[in-house]
Amino acid sequence: RGFLITPENFAEFVTLIYEGRISSKIAKTVLEEMFKTGADPSHIIEEKGLTQLTDTGEIEKIIKEVISKNPKAIEDYKKGKENALQFLVGQVMAATRGRAKPDTVQQLLKKFL
């Protein structure tokens, strides 16, 4: 009673998460919008530009920008400070608005460090 979300739309939403096509951050945004509008998740993702960023070339470009802007974090990481890597992952995630997978970002970052 009072829910705008259909079982089919919710099933699609769960499938998108399970298949890794949307991140948890994107999922939260999509679910909130589903509750407000009753729209299907694919439509919301497309309309709001929330697609998962999977192009490693694009992610690497962002990583290079983040690295160039954060020399202290690079230096700290090379000195063994693991939290510096997490900081850099966070910076890349912010630059992608949460659209990249954190584990992919971390893996690619290590390649550059």
C-alpha positions in Angstrom: 0.0 0.0 0.0 1.5 3.3 -1.0 4.6 1.9 -2.7 5.3 3.0 -6.2 7.9 0.3 -6.9 6.7 -2.8 -8.7 8.1 -6.2 -8.0 9.5 -6.3 -11.5 11.3 -3.0 -11.1 12.7 -4.1 -7.7 13.9 -7.4 -9.2 15.6 -5.5 -12.0 17.2 -3.2 -9.3 18.5 -6.2 -7.4 19.9 -7.8 -10.6 21.8 -4.6 -11.5 23.5 -4.7 -8.1 24.1 -8.5 -8.2 25.7 -8.3 -11.7 27.9 -5.4 -10.6 26.4 -3.0 -13.1 25.8 -0.3 -10.4 27.8 0.5 -7.3 26.3 0.7 -3.9 26.4 4.5 -4.1 24.5 4.5 -7.4 22.1 1.9 -6.0 21.2 4.2 -3.1 20.4 7.1 -5.5 18.4 4.8 -7.8 16.4 3.3 -5.0 15.6 6.7 -3.6 14.4 7.8 -7.0 12.4 4.6 -7.4 10.6 5.3 -4.2 9.8 8.9 -5.2 8.7 8.2 -8.8 8.1 4.5 -9.3 10.3 4.7 -12.4 12.2 1.6 -13.5 15.9 1.5 -12.5 17.3 1.4 -16.0 15.4 4.6 -16.9 16.6 6.3 -13.8 20.2 5.3 -14.4 20.0 6.5 -18.0 18.2 9.7 -17.2 20.6 10.8 -14.4 23.8 9.6 -16.1 24.5 7.0 -13.4 26.0 4.3 -15.5 28.9 2.4 -14.0 32.3 3.7 -15.4 34.0 0.6 -16.8 36.3 2.1 -19.4 39.7 1.6 -17.9 41.2 4.1 -20.3 38.9 6.8 -18.8 39.6 5.7 -15.3 43.3 5.8 -15.9 43.1 9.3 -17.3 41.3 10.4 -14.1 44.0 8.5 -12.0 46.8 10.4 -13.7 45.1 13.7 -12.9 44.6 12.7 -9.3 48.2 11.5 -9.0 49.5 14.8 -10.5 47.4 16.8 -7.9 48.5 14.8 -4.9 52.3 14.4 -4.8 52.3 14.2 -1.0 50.0 11.2 -1.0 52.2 9.5 -3.6 55.3 10.1 -1.4 53.5 8.8 1.7 52.4 5.7 -0.1 55.9 5.0 -1.3 57.0 5.3 2.3 54.6 2.5 3.2 51.6 4.4 4.4 48.7 2.3 3.1 46.1 4.9 4.1 47.6 7.2 1.4 46.4 4.7 -1.2 42.9 4.8 0.3 43.0 8.6 0.1 43.9 8.4 -3.6 41.1 5.9 -4.2 38.7 8.3 -2.6 39.9 11.1 -4.7 39.4 9.1 -7.9 35.9 8.0 -6.6 35.0 11.6 -6.0 36.2 12.6 -9.5 34.0 9.8 -11.1 31.1 10.7 -8.8 31.2 7.2 -7.4 30.7 5.6 -10.9 33.9 3.6 -10.9 34.4 0.4 -8.9 36.7 1.0 -5.9 38.5 -2.3 -6.4 39.2 -1.5 -10.0 40.4 2.0 -9.1 42.8 0.5 -6.4 44.1 -2.1 -8.8 44.8 0.6 -11.5 46.3 3.0 -9.0 48.8 0.4 -7.9 49.9 0.0 -11.5 50.8 3.7 -11.6 52.5 3.9 -8.2 
